[in-house]
């Protein structure tokens, strides 16, 4: 079935119909496009509500998508932004219809608990940059080498004067919860600095040498926004208002900002495996932003029932179309395109009863 054709028919059938977007306690309700692919040729079908939880990295895109769905259908998805670590745990426990993570599943994860029993697919939904974000009006055009980024988070650089700015103390902000964003950020820091690799390492949660913690991208952004002189890391979608992004030196030696274009240049260097997982801690390329990551949705291949499987497939298929991906790009995400999108759509078809 052609999704864009169905969407046109749906608008003809439901003129002016709208559903509300509710965001309460981190839960995002999304109206999902639901289709009946059997007899009736594009008839609307009421599908069950599906529930997901996980990464805060893509939450801004999911919220925007929810608003765009509102005039198309009353079918619902609830997404709870709880961080990648919690999302993977809930997915492996079988307590959600889908999970969301910014760190690819390990081979062990694919073979244990609900993922091992029911089969699992890992769908790249978006890419994104992980900027070094800061709040310092006296330092509007901050440029950082890779060594400087590592030294800030190691607590070795403690004053803005060490970065060529007017003197004042630096407050470091970081995630307090298990996070795929933290995994991506620390993975790059380990490539930037042998000292970071040896002393702190890579993970969804690490023993930070210095700094103030915030829960989720929202929490870290809140710390930075409310603390002049602070510096941390967030998804590009949270760089707004008083929060600015530093230009980082990339592998080729150029200082680049975390734009969608520079993110796409970097993600094009990442080779994904047969499960559509992959990462590069310091991608090459003159325009590549050095800290980038994919964000994935995790779904079961079986065990959910035909209607729930259809609801999950429909949501993921819609989200990978040109319109939603372009909308996400407006928010600072990197869209999934070309052969990768085809591979992602093929993977969605493995979601069965």
MOKAWO-V195150 format. One record per residue. N is the residue number from 1. BURIAL is I if it has 9 or more other C-alpha atoms within 8 Angstrom, else O. Layout:
BEGIN
n:burial
N:BURIAL
N:BURIAL
END
This chain:
BEGIN
n:burial
1:O
2:O
3:O
4:O
5:O
6:I
7:I
8:O
9:I
10:I
11:I
12:O
13:O
14:I
15:O
16:O
17:I
18:I
19:I
20:O
21:I
22:O
23:O
24:O
25:O
26:O
27:I
28:I
29:I
30:I
31:I
32:I
33:I
34:I
35:I
36:I
37:O
38:O
39:O
40:O
41:O
42:I
43:O
44:O
45:O
46:O
47:I
48:I
49:I
50:I
51:I
52:I
53:I
54:I
55:I
56:I
57:I
58:I
59:I
60:I
61:I
62:I
63:I
64:I
65:I
66:I
67:I
68:O
69:I
70:I
71:I
72:I
73:I
74:I
75:I
76:I
77:I
78:I
79:I
80:I
81:I
82:I
83:I
84:I
85:I
86:I
87:I
88:I
89:O
90:I
91:I
92:I
93:O
94:I
95:O
96:I
97:I
98:I
99:I
100:I
101:I
102:I
103:I
104:I
105:I
106:O
107:O
108:O
109:I
110:I
111:I
112:I
113:I
114:I
115:I
116:I
117:O
118:I
119:I
120:I
121:I
122:I
123:I
124:I
125:I
126:I
127:I
128:I
129:I
130:I
131:I
132:I
133:I
134:I
135:I
136:I
137:O
138:O
139:O
140:O
141:O
142:I
143:I
144:I
145:O
146:I
147:O
148:I
149:I
150:I
151:I
152:I
153:I
154:I
155:I
156:O
157:I
158:I
159:I
160:I
161:I
162:O
163:O
164:O
165:I
166:O
167:O
168:O
169:O
170:I
171:I
172:I
173:I
174:I
175:I
176:I
177:I
178:I
179:I
180:I
181:I
182:I
183:I
184:I
185:I
186:I
187:I
188:I
189:I
190:I
191:I
192:I
193:I
194:O
195:O
196:I
197:I
198:O
199:O
200:I
201:I
202:I
203:I
204:I
205:I
206:O
207:O
208:O
209:O
210:O
211:I
212:I
213:I
214:I
215:I
216:I
217:I
218:I
219:I
220:I
221:I
222:I
223:I
224:I
225:I
226:O
227:I
228:O
229:I
230:I
231:I
232:I
233:I
234:I
235:I
236:I
237:I
238:I
239:I
240:O
241:O
242:O
243:I
244:I
245:I
246:I
247:I
248:I
249:I
250:I
251:I
252:O
253:O
254:I
255:I
256:I
257:I
258:I
259:I
260:I
261:O
262:I
263:I
264:I
265:I
266:I
267:I
268:O
269:I
270:I
271:O
272:I
273:O
274:O
275:O
276:I
277:I
278:I
279:I
280:O
281:I
282:I
283:I
284:I
285:I
286:O
287:I
288:I
289:I
290:I
291:I
292:I
293:I
294:I
295:I
296:I
297:I
298:I
299:I
300:I
301:I
302:I
303:O
304:I
305:I
306:O
307:I
308:I
309:I
310:I
311:I
312:I
313:I
314:I
315:I
316:I
317:I
318:I
319:I
320:I
321:O
322:O
323:O
324:I
325:I
326:I
327:I
328:I
329:I
330:O
331:I
332:I
333:I
334:I
335:I
336:I
337:O
338:O
339:O
340:O
341:I
342:I
343:O
344:I
345:I
346:O
347:I
348:I
349:O
350:O
351:I
352:I
353:I
END
